[in-house]
Amino acid sequence: MKLLLVALLLLPTAAVANPAASAASTSPAAADAPTHSLTISGTGVATYPAFTPSTKRYGITTTDASTGTVHVAASTTDAAGTVLINGRIAPDGERSVSGLEPSDEVSVIISDSTGTTAYSAIYLPAGLHALTSTGEQTGPQEHTLLTLGLWSGSTPFYEVAVDAHGVPATVHEESTSSMDFKRQPNGQLSVSRHSGAGPDRDGSAVVTLGDDLAAQDSYETTGLTNTDGHDSILLGDGSRYFVAYEPNEETGLTDAVIQHVDASGAVLFEWSAQDHLDPVTETVIAEGNPDYAHINSIQIMDDGDILASFRHFSSVLKIARHPHGAFAEGDIVWRFGGRFSDFTFPDDPHGGPCAQHTASELDNGNLLMFDNGSWSWNGAHPLCINPADRTGATIPRLPTRITEYSIDPVSGEAHLVWEYTDVDRFAIFAGSAERLPNGNTLVGWASSRDAVVSEINPDGEIAWELKDPSPSEQRQFTYRADRTRVEDHVAPEVTLPVADGAVYDRDEVVRPAYSCTDRGGSSLQSCTTTGMAADRLDTSTPGDHTVSVSATDAAGNSVTLTKAYTVGVLHRPDATIRRSGSKRFAGGDIYGPSKPDQIVTYKITKSKRSRIVRVRIGNDGNVTERFSIKGTRGSRTFRMRYLAQGRSVTRRVVAGTFRTPAVRPGEHWVLKLKVTRTATARNGDLKRFTITAASPGGRPKDAVALRARAR
């Protein structure tokens, strides 16, 4: 497996367009302002876009070799700054994060003299490509909805809501087909998924989604075999419009059907092309193709009629939804383009649309559409009307264009008032055009894979664009692009590995590996703790305590997790004994019966028959105590006196009834030992004196020992 080191750096970093390449990126900053660096590495991973201080969110692309583990390294040049990785302090700015699944996010929060900056990176499915962005979105910073996949072969589709840099807020992998991902008039998100279709049905189902892209409800036509995925309309009253490609057993053709059902699924309106159009004289498709109409978009117009686009008529129809004037329900009010167009096109040399998609009525009454055009490459049947002979043979016409027409149904004239064309872009199928509130036009390029989506201003300039930088035959496309705001309603997640009711000793070092993570798309902004000192539990005071970790994301979603714990009473005497000829004491922080490191030897000669030895009784517990002291009595060779503040307490120490004054935690009390060599002692005689300190009740104990040797 190849390990790709990927950097979001103010240093050499992996290029977004080609993760295997390297390029330098430097963040301009004031000379005295700290700079940040961030790298994410792992098996088969790459990141995009390149790091800039203003970009807070990044994508982590993966491969089949990726393991769900990445190593994160971040820093600030402010020596006093701190780095949090998934909410927890990383003292050296580094940590490995494991167990990542698609849509999981890695959070990096850097605090320094410039304030607090939150970065995040979303872990993406193995088949989802990185995107590159150019330009800027000039309107509100919303998301763009895409269904990304390869249009050749059976590959997954990825439903994503991406930001201006092409980084998803969230992602859903759909193993079968996915298209028409958009915000519906009723405010819901929806997508057409083949996986949602019921048994004995074909086509797709319209699936409504939460803002986390989780499926909520699934809808299909009533009484028909097919529900088509090209378009649908969900209205605020609960009613729904569908399109269908319905097989006609009598004719052997596939009829285009529009169906309107109420909230319960009862049919309110049904329109079929077979009742209103002549497949023989109106279609532009090759003879023998049963899909003579190929409906691909519908819209409810301001007057309540239906605007419907038919690729295989190269025509957009206005259909009476209710009777009005001379028109009955279902009548064709007019044809825009096609063989029998009710409009002329005096300033459009191409004579109207060809194989178009997403025809829509604008607020000013004009019509906007993605005008695909058609080719005859490799024997393909062209779909464009010959403006010189509208009922004659069809012709090819390249490239794709985005067109806006003003229409006058009375005069029957349609004027081309705006057009965008790129001679290198041709979408043989699919595509979308959406007029944005800022006056720009959002274009989903579909099978024209030179770009995924563009935002084009009224002057015909690309204001913003996303591309798939993969080799041309490997680029992903989207059926439609839709601009909307996907709100983050998903609260962050907090882990706190402290068992409720856990008991710790006073001053015990406990570092729970807590974490704060987010996957709602707005990114984690803070992870704070109470009941902790830095990354340690507060165990300084006995009693009942709580520790809490709180996380908040940029959408204001927050969560707090609290655990209870107890700091218990700790009895811990610590006896130490001064070494011979030294100011140092032996036996510190060694508890229990006297061990070699708790034993000292004093040599006592005839000329200097007595020695004073100091024993310190320290309190390493967490409560003030009076310790009981027991010491070995003297012998015929060595006498022993125990002295407390100059007074002999020998009898009580030997009996084990002596108690020290109160010793507070962290402090100590000194007992003096006066050992004297007697006249009967001979060189080489040895006597061991053990001094034991005990907490009330006799447990625990700690001991030191003095070995007196005659010389």
C-alpha positions as CSV (number, residue, x, y, z in Angstrom):
1,M,0.0,0.0,0.0
2,K,1.2,3.5,-0.8
3,L,1.3,6.0,2.0
4,L,0.4,9.4,0.7
5,L,1.4,12.3,3.0
6,V,-1.1,15.1,2.5
7,A,-0.6,18.5,3.9
8,L,-2.9,21.5,4.5
9,L,0.1,23.7,5.1
10,L,1.8,27.0,5.1
11,L,4.6,24.7,3.9
12,P,5.0,22.4,0.9
13,T,1.7,20.6,0.6
14,A,-0.1,18.0,-1.5
15,A,-1.7,19.7,-4.5
16,V,-5.5,19.5,-4.6
17,A,-5.7,18.9,-8.3
18,N,-3.3,15.9,-8.1
19,P,-2.7,14.4,-4.6
20,A,0.5,12.8,-5.8
21,A,2.1,16.2,-6.7
22,S,3.6,18.8,-4.4
23,A,3.3,22.5,-4.5
24,A,4.2,25.3,-2.1
25,S,1.5,27.4,-0.4
26,T,2.2,30.3,1.8
27,S,-0.3,32.2,3.9
28,P,0.2,35.9,4.0
29,A,0.2,37.2,7.5
30,A,1.3,40.2,9.5
31,A,4.9,39.8,10.6
32,D,3.9,39.6,14.2
33,A,0.9,37.4,13.8
34,P,1.3,33.6,14.4
35,T,0.8,31.2,11.5
36,H,-0.8,27.8,11.5
37,S,0.1,24.6,9.8
38,L,-2.0,21.4,9.5
39,T,-1.1,18.1,7.9
40,I,-3.2,15.0,7.6
41,S,-1.6,11.8,6.5
42,G,-2.6,8.2,6.1
43,T,-2.7,5.2,3.8
44,G,-4.3,6.2,0.5
45,V,-5.6,9.6,1.7
46,A,-5.4,13.1,0.2
47,T,-6.9,16.4,1.1
48,Y,-8.4,19.4,-0.6
49,P,-8.4,22.4,-1.1
50,A,-4.9,23.7,-0.4
51,F,-4.6,25.4,3.0
52,T,-5.5,29.1,3.4
53,P,-6.3,30.9,6.6
54,S,-9.8,31.8,5.4
55,T,-10.7,28.2,4.5
56,K,-11.9,26.3,7.6
57,R,-13.2,23.1,6.0
58,Y,-11.4,20.4,4.0
59,G,-12.1,17.1,2.4
60,I,-10.2,13.9,3.0
61,T,-10.4,11.7,0.0
62,T,-9.7,8.0,0.4
63,T,-9.0,4.8,-1.5
64,D,-9.9,1.1,-1.0
65,A,-6.6,0.8,0.8
66,S,-7.5,3.5,3.4
67,T,-7.9,2.1,6.9
68,G,-10.0,4.7,8.6
69,T,-7.0,6.0,10.4
70,V,-5.3,9.4,9.8
71,H,-2.4,11.1,11.6
72,V,-3.1,14.8,12.3
73,A,-0.3,17.3,13.0
74,A,-1.1,20.9,13.7
75,S,0.8,23.9,15.0
76,T,0.9,27.6,15.6
77,T,4.1,29.7,15.8
78,D,2.7,31.2,19.0
79,A,4.7,29.4,21.7
80,A,1.9,30.0,24.1
81,G,-0.7,28.6,21.7
82,T,-2.6,25.3,22.1
83,V,-3.9,22.7,19.7
84,L,-7.0,20.6,20.2
85,I,-7.6,17.5,18.0
86,N,-11.1,16.2,18.3
87,G,-11.6,18.5,21.3
88,R,-8.7,17.2,23.4
89,I,-5.4,18.9,24.0
90,A,-2.5,17.6,21.9
91,P,0.6,18.7,23.8
92,D,2.9,18.2,20.8
93,G,0.1,19.1,18.2
94,E,-0.1,15.5,16.9
95,R,-2.5,12.6,17.3
96,S,-3.7,9.7,15.3
97,V,-7.5,9.4,14.8
98,S,-8.9,5.9,14.1
99,G,-12.2,4.3,13.4
100,L,-13.2,6.9,10.8
101,E,-16.3,6.2,8.6
102,P,-17.5,8.3,5.7
103,S,-19.0,11.6,6.8
104,D,-17.0,11.6,10.1
105,E,-15.1,14.8,10.7
106,V,-11.7,15.5,12.2
107,S,-11.6,18.7,14.2
108,V,-8.6,20.8,14.8
109,I,-9.0,23.9,17.0
110,I,-6.0,26.3,17.4
111,S,-5.9,29.0,20.1
112,D,-3.2,31.6,20.1
113,S,-2.7,35.3,20.3
114,T,-5.0,35.8,17.3
115,G,-7.9,34.1,19.0
116,T,-9.4,30.7,18.3
117,T,-9.6,29.2,14.9
118,A,-11.6,26.0,14.1
119,Y,-10.7,23.8,11.2
120,S,-12.4,20.5,10.2
121,A,-11.9,17.8,7.6
122,I,-14.5,15.3,6.5
123,Y,-13.6,11.7,5.8
124,L,-15.0,10.8,2.4
125,P,-16.0,7.5,0.8
126,A,-13.3,5.8,-1.3
127,G,-15.0,6.5,-4.7
128,L,-15.8,10.2,-4.2
129,H,-13.4,12.4,-6.1
130,A,-11.8,15.7,-5.0
131,L,-13.1,18.9,-6.6
132,T,-11.3,22.0,-7.5
133,S,-12.9,25.5,-7.3
134,T,-12.2,28.7,-9.0
135,G,-13.8,32.1,-8.5
136,E,-16.2,33.0,-5.6
137,Q,-19.8,32.6,-4.8
138,T,-21.1,36.2,-4.7
139,G,-24.5,35.4,-3.1
140,P,-25.2,33.9,0.4
141,Q,-22.8,31.1,1.3
142,E,-25.1,28.2,0.6
143,H,-24.5,24.6,-0.5
144,T,-24.7,23.1,-4.0
145,L,-26.5,19.8,-4.2
146,L,-24.9,17.2,-6.5
147,T,-25.2,13.5,-7.3
148,L,-21.7,12.6,-8.3
149,G,-20.9,9.4,-10.2
150,L,-19.5,7.9,-13.4
151,W,-21.9,7.8,-16.3
152,S,-20.3,4.7,-17.7
153,G,-20.3,1.4,-15.8
154,S,-22.1,0.4,-12.6
155,T,-20.6,2.6,-9.9
156,P,-22.0,4.2,-6.8
157,F,-23.5,7.7,-6.8
158,Y,-22.7,10.2,-4.0
159,E,-25.3,12.6,-2.9
160,V,-23.4,15.6,-1.5
161,A,-24.1,19.1,-0.4
162,V,-20.8,20.9,-1.1
163,D,-19.5,24.3,0.0
164,A,-17.9,26.9,-2.3
165,H,-14.6,24.8,-2.2
166,G,-16.4,21.6,-3.2
167,V,-16.1,20.1,0.3
168,P,-19.2,18.2,1.3
169,A,-21.1,19.2,4.4
170,T,-22.4,15.7,4.4
171,V,-22.4,12.8,2.0
172,H,-24.6,9.7,1.2
173,E,-23.4,6.8,-0.9
174,E,-26.1,5.2,-3.0
175,S,-25.1,1.9,-4.6
176,T,-27.8,2.2,-7.4
177,S,-28.9,5.3,-9.4
178,S,-29.4,8.7,-7.8
179,M,-30.5,11.9,-9.5
180,D,-32.6,15.0,-9.1
181,F,-31.2,16.0,-5.7
182,K,-32.9,19.3,-4.8
183,R,-34.9,21.4,-2.4
184,Q,-38.6,21.0,-3.0
185,P,-41.2,23.8,-2.9
186,N,-42.4,22.4,0.4
187,G,-39.0,23.0,1.9
188,Q,-37.9,19.3,2.0
189,L,-34.8,17.8,0.4
190,S,-35.5,15.0,-2.0
191,V,-33.7,12.7,-4.4
192,S,-34.8,10.0,-6.9
193,R,-33.3,6.7,-5.9
194,H,-33.7,3.4,-7.7
195,S,-33.3,1.6,-4.3
196,G,-36.5,3.2,-3.0
197,A,-38.8,1.6,-5.7
198,G,-41.3,-0.9,-4.4
199,P,-41.7,-4.5,-5.6
200,D,-43.2,-5.0,-9.1
201,R,-42.3,-1.4,-10.0
202,D,-39.6,0.0,-12.2
203,G,-37.9,3.3,-12.3
204,S,-37.2,5.1,-9.1
205,A,-38.9,6.5,-6.0
206,V,-38.9,10.1,-4.8
207,V,-37.2,9.9,-1.4
208,T,-37.4,12.8,1.1
209,L,-34.3,13.4,3.2
210,G,-33.4,15.0,6.4
211,D,-30.6,17.6,6.3
212,D,-28.2,14.8,7.3
213,L,-29.4,13.0,4.1
214,A,-31.0,10.2,6.0
215,A,-34.1,8.9,4.2
216,Q,-37.4,9.9,5.7
217,D,-40.3,8.9,3.3
218,S,-40.5,7.4,-0.1
219,Y,-43.2,8.2,-2.8
220,E,-44.2,6.7,-6.1
221,T,-46.9,7.1,-8.7
222,T,-50.4,5.6,-8.0
223,G,-51.7,2.9,-10.4
224,L,-48.7,3.1,-12.8
225,T,-45.8,0.8,-13.4
226,N,-43.1,3.4,-13.5
227,T,-42.0,6.4,-11.5
228,D,-39.3,8.3,-13.3
229,G,-36.4,10.0,-11.6
230,H,-35.9,13.0,-13.8
231,D,-38.1,15.4,-11.8
232,S,-40.8,15.7,-9.2
233,I,-42.7,18.4,-7.3
234,L,-43.6,18.1,-3.6
235,L,-46.1,20.9,-2.5
236,G,-46.8,22.3,0.9
237,D,-50.3,20.9,0.9
238,G,-48.9,17.4,0.8
239,S,-49.7,16.7,-2.8
240,R,-47.1,15.5,-5.2
241,Y,-46.4,15.7,-8.9
242,F,-44.6,12.8,-10.6
243,V,-43.4,12.0,-14.1
244,A,-43.4,8.4,-15.5
245,Y,-42.2,6.5,-18.5
246,E,-45.1,4.2,-18.8
247,P,-45.0,1.2,-21.1
248,N,-48.0,1.0,-23.5
249,E,-49.0,-2.6,-24.2
250,E,-51.2,-1.6,-27.1
251,T,-48.7,0.5,-29.1
252,G,-45.4,-1.0,-27.7
253,L,-44.3,2.6,-27.0
254,T,-43.3,4.3,-23.8
255,D,-45.7,7.1,-22.9
256,A,-44.6,10.2,-21.0
257,V,-47.0,10.6,-18.1
258,I,-47.5,13.5,-15.6
259,Q,-49.4,12.5,-12.4
260,H,-50.6,14.7,-9.5
261,V,-51.7,12.9,-6.3
262,D,-52.9,14.2,-3.0
263,A,-51.3,13.6,0.4
264,S,-53.0,10.2,0.6
265,G,-51.9,9.1,-2.9
266,A,-55.3,9.5,-4.5
267,V,-54.9,10.7,-8.2
268,L,-56.0,14.3,-8.8
269,F,-54.7,14.7,-12.3
270,E,-53.1,12.4,-14.9
271,W,-51.8,13.4,-18.3
272,S,-50.3,11.1,-20.9
273,A,-48.5,12.0,-24.1
274,Q,-50.4,9.4,-26.1
275,D,-53.6,11.4,-25.6
276,H,-52.2,14.7,-26.9
277,L,-49.2,14.1,-29.1
278,D,-48.5,12.2,-32.3
279,P,-45.4,10.0,-31.9
280,V,-44.9,9.7,-35.6
281,T,-45.0,13.4,-36.6
282,E,-43.7,15.1,-33.5
283,T,-40.8,13.0,-32.2
284,V,-37.2,13.7,-33.2
285,I,-35.9,10.4,-32.1
286,A,-34.9,7.6,-34.5
287,E,-37.6,5.3,-35.8
288,G,-37.9,2.2,-33.7
289,N,-37.1,3.9,-30.4
290,P,-40.2,3.4,-28.2
291,D,-39.2,6.4,-25.9
292,Y,-40.8,8.9,-28.3
293,A,-41.3,11.7,-25.8
294,H,-38.8,11.5,-22.9
295,I,-40.1,13.9,-20.4
296,N,-37.3,15.3,-18.2
297,S,-38.7,18.3,-16.2
298,I,-41.9,19.8,-14.9
299,Q,-42.8,23.1,-13.2
300,I,-46.0,24.6,-11.9
301,M,-46.2,28.0,-13.6
302,D,-47.4,31.2,-11.9
303,D,-50.9,30.7,-13.5
304,G,-51.1,27.1,-12.3
305,D,-50.5,25.4,-15.6
306,I,-47.7,22.9,-16.1
307,L,-44.5,23.6,-17.9
308,A,-43.0,20.3,-19.2
309,S,-39.8,19.6,-21.1
310,F,-39.7,16.7,-23.6
311,R,-36.2,15.8,-24.9
312,H,-37.4,13.7,-27.8
313,F,-39.7,16.4,-29.1
314,S,-37.0,19.2,-28.6
315,S,-40.0,21.1,-27.2
316,V,-41.3,22.6,-24.0
317,L,-45.1,22.4,-23.5
318,K,-47.5,24.4,-21.5
319,I,-50.3,22.1,-20.3
320,A,-53.5,23.3,-18.8
321,R,-53.8,22.0,-15.3
322,H,-57.3,23.3,-14.9
323,P,-59.8,24.5,-17.5
324,H,-59.3,28.1,-18.5
325,G,-60.4,30.1,-21.5
326,A,-60.7,27.8,-24.5
327,F,-58.6,25.1,-22.9
328,A,-59.8,22.1,-21.0
329,E,-57.8,20.3,-18.3
330,G,-54.8,18.6,-20.0
331,D,-54.9,20.6,-23.2
332,I,-51.7,21.8,-24.7
333,V,-51.8,25.6,-24.4
334,W,-48.7,26.1,-26.5
335,R,-45.6,24.4,-27.8
336,F,-42.2,26.1,-27.4
337,G,-39.9,24.7,-30.1
338,G,-40.2,21.3,-31.7
339,R,-41.7,20.5,-35.1
340,F,-45.0,22.3,-34.5
341,S,-43.8,25.2,-32.4
342,D,-46.3,27.9,-31.6
343,F,-43.5,30.4,-31.4
344,T,-41.1,31.8,-33.9
345,F,-37.5,32.7,-33.0
346,P,-36.6,35.8,-35.0
347,D,-33.2,36.3,-33.3
348,D,-32.2,32.7,-32.5
349,P,-30.5,31.2,-35.6
350,H,-31.0,27.7,-34.1
351,G,-34.8,28.1,-34.0
352,G,-35.3,27.2,-30.4
353,P,-34.2,24.4,-28.1
354,C,-32.8,21.0,-28.9
355,A,-32.9,18.0,-26.5
356,Q,-33.3,20.5,-23.6
357,H,-33.5,19.9,-19.9
358,T,-34.9,21.8,-16.8
359,A,-37.1,24.3,-18.6
360,S,-38.4,26.8,-16.0
361,E,-40.5,30.0,-15.9
362,L,-38.6,32.9,-14.3
363,D,-40.2,35.5,-12.1
364,N,-40.3,37.9,-15.1
365,G,-42.2,35.3,-17.2
366,N,-39.2,34.4,-19.3
367,L,-38.2,30.8,-20.0
368,L,-34.8,29.5,-18.9
369,M,-33.4,26.1,-20.0
370,F,-30.4,23.9,-20.4
371,D,-30.3,23.5,-24.2
372,N,-28.2,20.4,-24.7
373,G,-27.9,20.3,-28.5
374,S,-27.2,17.1,-30.3
375,W,-24.5,15.4,-32.3
376,S,-24.3,12.7,-35.0
377,W,-21.0,11.3,-34.0
378,N,-20.5,7.6,-34.6
379,G,-23.9,7.3,-36.3
380,A,-25.9,8.9,-33.5
381,H,-29.3,10.2,-34.6
382,P,-29.4,14.0,-34.2
383,L,-32.2,15.5,-32.2
384,C,-32.3,19.2,-33.3
385,I,-35.0,20.7,-35.5
386,N,-33.8,22.2,-38.7
387,P,-35.0,25.8,-38.5
388,A,-35.3,25.9,-42.3
389,D,-37.5,22.8,-42.4
390,R,-39.0,22.1,-39.0
391,T,-40.9,19.0,-40.1
392,G,-38.0,17.6,-42.1
393,A,-34.9,15.6,-41.1
394,T,-33.3,16.5,-37.8
395,I,-29.8,18.0,-37.7
396,P,-26.9,18.0,-35.2
397,R,-26.0,21.2,-33.3
398,L,-23.1,21.8,-31.0
399,P,-22.2,23.0,-28.3
400,T,-24.6,23.0,-25.4
401,R,-26.0,26.4,-24.5
402,I,-27.9,28.0,-21.6
403,T,-30.7,30.1,-23.0
404,E,-33.3,32.6,-21.7
405,Y,-36.2,33.7,-23.9
406,S,-38.9,36.3,-23.5
407,I,-42.1,35.0,-24.9
408,D,-45.2,36.7,-26.2
409,P,-48.0,34.1,-26.6
410,V,-50.2,36.6,-28.4
411,S,-47.7,37.5,-31.2
412,G,-46.1,34.0,-31.1
413,E,-42.6,35.4,-30.9
414,A,-39.8,34.2,-28.6
415,H,-36.8,36.4,-28.3
416,L,-33.4,35.1,-27.1
417,V,-32.5,37.6,-24.4
418,W,-29.5,35.8,-22.8
419,E,-27.3,33.0,-23.8
420,Y,-24.2,31.3,-22.4
421,T,-22.1,29.1,-24.6
422,D,-18.7,27.4,-24.2
423,V,-17.5,25.9,-27.5
424,D,-15.8,23.1,-25.6
425,R,-18.8,22.0,-23.6
426,F,-21.4,19.6,-24.9
427,A,-23.7,17.6,-22.7
428,I,-25.1,14.7,-24.7
429,F,-27.6,14.1,-22.0
430,A,-28.9,15.6,-18.7
431,G,-27.9,19.0,-17.3
432,S,-29.6,21.8,-15.4
433,A,-29.9,25.6,-15.3
434,E,-31.2,27.5,-12.3
435,R,-31.6,31.2,-11.9
436,L,-30.2,32.4,-8.5
437,P,-31.5,35.2,-6.4
438,N,-28.4,37.3,-7.2
439,G,-29.2,37.1,-10.9
440,N,-26.5,34.6,-11.7
441,T,-27.3,31.2,-13.3
442,L,-26.3,27.9,-11.8
443,V,-25.4,25.3,-14.4
444,G,-25.0,21.6,-13.8
445,W,-23.0,20.4,-16.7
446,A,-23.9,16.7,-16.4
447,S,-22.3,14.6,-19.2
448,S,-20.2,17.6,-20.3
449,R,-17.4,16.8,-17.8
450,D,-15.1,19.8,-18.5
451,A,-16.8,21.2,-15.4
452,V,-19.2,19.8,-12.8
453,V,-21.1,23.0,-12.0
454,S,-20.7,26.7,-12.8
455,E,-22.2,29.9,-11.6
456,I,-22.4,32.4,-14.6
457,N,-23.1,36.1,-14.2
458,P,-25.4,38.1,-16.5
459,D,-22.4,39.2,-18.5
460,G,-21.7,35.6,-19.4
461,E,-18.6,35.3,-17.2
462,I,-18.0,32.3,-14.9
463,A,-18.1,33.7,-11.4
464,W,-17.5,30.4,-9.7
465,E,-16.9,26.8,-10.8
466,L,-16.2,23.3,-9.6
467,K,-14.3,20.8,-11.6
468,D,-13.3,17.2,-11.2
469,P,-9.5,17.2,-11.9
470,S,-9.4,13.5,-12.7
471,P,-8.5,12.3,-16.3
472,S,-11.4,13.0,-18.6
473,E,-12.8,9.5,-18.8
474,Q,-12.7,9.1,-15.0
475,R,-14.5,12.4,-14.2
476,Q,-17.7,12.3,-12.2
477,F,-20.8,14.1,-13.3
478,T,-24.1,15.2,-11.7
479,Y,-27.5,15.0,-13.3
480,R,-28.6,18.3,-11.7
481,A,-27.1,21.1,-9.6
482,D,-29.3,22.9,-7.1
483,R,-28.3,25.7,-4.8
484,T,-29.8,25.7,-1.3
485,R,-28.8,26.0,2.4
486,V,-28.5,22.6,4.2
487,E,-28.9,23.4,7.8
488,D,-26.9,21.5,10.4
489,H,-29.4,20.0,12.9
490,V,-27.0,17.3,14.1
491,A,-25.6,17.9,17.6
492,P,-21.9,17.2,18.1
493,E,-20.9,14.0,19.9
494,V,-18.9,13.8,23.1
495,T,-17.1,10.8,24.6
496,L,-15.9,10.8,28.2
497,P,-14.4,7.5,29.4
498,V,-15.0,8.0,33.1
499,A,-17.3,5.5,34.7
500,D,-20.2,7.0,36.6
501,G,-19.4,6.6,40.3
502,A,-15.7,6.0,39.8
503,V,-13.5,6.4,42.9
504,Y,-10.1,7.9,42.8
505,D,-7.4,8.7,45.3
506,R,-6.7,12.3,46.2
507,D,-4.1,13.7,43.7
508,E,-4.3,10.6,41.6
509,V,-3.4,11.4,38.1
510,V,-6.3,10.5,35.8
511,R,-6.3,11.6,32.2
512,P,-9.5,10.5,30.5
513,A,-9.2,10.4,26.7
514,Y,-12.3,12.4,26.1
515,S,-13.3,13.7,22.6
516,C,-15.6,16.1,20.8
517,T,-16.6,15.4,17.2
518,D,-19.2,16.7,14.8
519,R,-20.6,15.4,11.5
520,G,-23.5,17.9,10.7
521,G,-21.5,20.0,8.3
522,S,-21.1,23.3,10.2
523,S,-17.9,22.1,12.0
524,L,-17.0,21.8,15.6
525,Q,-16.2,25.2,17.2
526,S,-15.5,24.5,20.8
527,C,-14.9,21.6,23.2
528,T,-14.7,22.7,26.9
529,T,-14.4,20.9,30.2
530,T,-15.4,21.5,33.8
531,G,-14.0,19.5,36.7
532,M,-10.6,19.2,34.9
533,A,-7.3,20.9,35.2
534,A,-5.9,20.9,31.6
535,D,-6.3,17.2,30.6
536,R,-6.5,15.8,34.2
537,L,-9.4,15.1,36.4
538,D,-9.5,17.4,39.5
539,T,-8.6,15.0,42.3
540,S,-7.3,17.6,44.6
541,T,-10.2,17.5,47.1
542,P,-11.9,14.5,48.7
543,G,-15.6,14.1,48.2
544,D,-18.2,13.9,45.3
545,H,-17.4,15.6,42.1
546,T,-18.6,15.9,38.5
547,V,-16.7,16.3,35.3
548,S,-18.4,17.6,32.1
549,V,-17.4,17.9,28.5
550,S,-19.4,20.4,26.3
551,A,-19.2,20.7,22.5
552,T,-20.7,23.3,20.2
553,D,-20.7,23.6,16.4
554,A,-21.0,26.6,14.2
555,A,-24.8,26.1,13.8
556,G,-25.2,26.5,17.6
557,N,-26.0,22.8,18.2
558,S,-24.5,21.8,21.5
559,V,-24.2,18.8,23.8
560,T,-22.9,18.3,27.3
561,L,-21.9,14.9,28.9
562,T,-21.5,14.8,32.6
563,K,-20.1,12.0,34.8
564,A,-19.9,11.7,38.6
565,Y,-16.9,10.5,40.5
566,T,-15.6,10.5,44.0
567,V,-12.2,11.4,45.4
568,G,-11.8,9.1,48.4
569,V,-10.1,9.6,51.7
570,L,-6.5,8.4,51.3
571,H,-4.5,7.3,54.4
572,R,-0.9,7.1,53.5
573,P,2.0,7.6,56.0
574,D,5.4,8.0,54.5
575,A,8.3,7.3,56.9
576,T,11.8,8.3,55.8
577,I,15.1,8.1,57.6
578,R,18.2,10.3,57.3
579,R,21.2,8.7,55.8
580,S,24.5,8.7,57.8
581,G,26.7,11.6,56.9
582,S,24.0,13.1,54.5
583,K,21.2,15.5,54.6
584,R,19.1,13.3,52.4
585,F,16.4,10.9,53.7
586,A,15.9,7.4,52.5
587,G,12.6,5.7,51.8
588,G,10.5,8.5,50.3
589,D,7.4,7.4,48.3
590,I,8.1,3.7,49.2
591,Y,5.4,2.3,51.3
592,G,4.9,-0.8,53.4
593,P,7.4,-2.9,55.4
594,S,11.0,-1.7,55.4
595,K,12.7,-2.6,52.2
596,P,16.4,-2.1,51.3
597,D,15.9,1.4,50.2
598,Q,14.2,2.2,53.5
599,I,17.2,1.0,55.6
600,V,20.2,2.9,56.7
601,T,23.3,1.8,58.6
602,Y,25.1,3.9,61.3
603,K,28.6,2.8,62.5
604,I,29.1,3.6,66.2
605,T,32.6,3.7,67.8
606,K,33.8,3.6,71.3
607,S,35.0,7.2,71.0
608,K,31.6,8.5,69.8
609,R,29.2,6.2,71.6
610,S,25.9,8.0,70.7
611,R,24.4,9.1,67.4
612,I,21.2,11.1,66.7
613,V,19.2,9.8,63.8
614,R,16.1,11.7,62.4
615,V,13.0,9.9,61.1
616,R,10.4,12.0,59.3
617,I,6.8,10.9,59.3
618,G,5.2,12.4,56.2
619,N,1.5,12.5,55.2
620,D,1.1,11.5,51.6
621,G,-2.7,11.0,52.1
622,N,-5.4,13.5,51.6
623,V,-6.6,14.0,55.2
624,T,-5.0,15.4,58.3
625,E,-3.9,12.6,60.6
626,R,-2.2,11.6,63.8
627,F,0.0,8.6,63.1
628,S,0.8,6.0,65.7
629,I,4.5,5.2,66.0
630,K,6.1,1.9,67.1
631,G,9.8,1.4,67.5
632,T,12.2,-1.4,68.5
633,R,13.4,-1.4,72.2
634,G,17.1,-1.2,73.0
635,S,19.4,-4.1,73.9
636,R,22.4,-4.9,76.0
637,T,24.7,-3.7,73.2
638,F,22.7,-0.6,72.0
639,R,20.4,1.6,74.0
640,M,17.6,3.4,72.2
641,R,15.8,6.6,73.2
642,Y,13.0,8.1,71.1
643,L,12.6,11.9,71.4
644,A,9.8,14.1,70.5
645,Q,10.6,17.8,70.7
646,G,13.4,17.1,73.1
647,R,11.3,14.9,75.5
648,S,11.7,11.1,75.7
649,V,8.7,9.2,74.4
650,T,10.6,5.9,74.4
651,R,8.2,3.9,76.6
652,R,5.2,4.9,74.5
653,V,7.0,4.3,71.2
654,V,8.1,0.9,72.2
655,A,4.6,0.1,73.4
656,G,3.2,1.4,70.1
657,T,0.9,3.9,71.9
658,F,2.6,7.1,70.8
659,R,0.8,9.3,68.4
660,T,2.2,12.2,66.4
661,P,0.7,15.6,66.5
662,A,-1.7,16.3,63.6
663,V,0.1,16.2,60.3
664,R,-1.6,17.8,57.4
665,P,-1.5,16.4,53.8
666,G,1.9,17.1,52.2
667,E,3.6,17.9,55.5
668,H,5.8,15.9,57.9
669,W,6.8,15.5,61.6
670,V,10.2,14.6,62.9
671,L,11.0,11.9,65.5
672,K,14.6,11.8,66.8
673,L,16.3,8.5,67.6
674,K,19.3,8.5,70.0
675,V,21.2,5.3,69.8
676,T,24.1,4.6,72.3
677,R,26.7,1.9,72.2
678,T,27.0,0.2,75.6
679,A,30.2,-0.9,77.3
680,T,29.4,-4.5,76.6
681,A,29.3,-4.0,72.9
682,R,32.0,-5.6,70.9
683,N,33.2,-4.6,67.4
684,G,31.0,-6.2,64.8
685,D,27.9,-6.3,67.0
686,L,24.8,-5.4,65.0
687,K,21.3,-4.3,66.1
688,R,18.3,-3.4,63.9
689,F,15.7,-0.9,65.0
690,T,12.5,-0.7,63.0
691,I,10.2,2.3,63.2
692,T,6.7,1.9,61.9
693,A,4.1,4.6,61.3
694,A,0.5,3.7,60.9
695,S,-2.7,5.5,60.2
696,P,-5.6,5.2,62.7
697,G,-6.9,1.6,62.7
698,G,-3.4,0.3,61.9
699,R,-3.7,0.4,58.1
700,P,-1.8,1.3,56.1
701,K,1.6,1.2,57.6
702,D,5.1,2.4,56.5
703,A,8.4,1.5,58.1
704,V,12.0,2.4,58.0
705,A,14.9,0.7,59.8
706,L,18.2,1.7,61.4
707,R,21.0,-0.8,61.6
708,A,23.5,0.1,64.4
709,R,26.9,-1.5,64.0
710,A,29.7,-1.4,66.6
711,R,33.2,-0.5,65.4
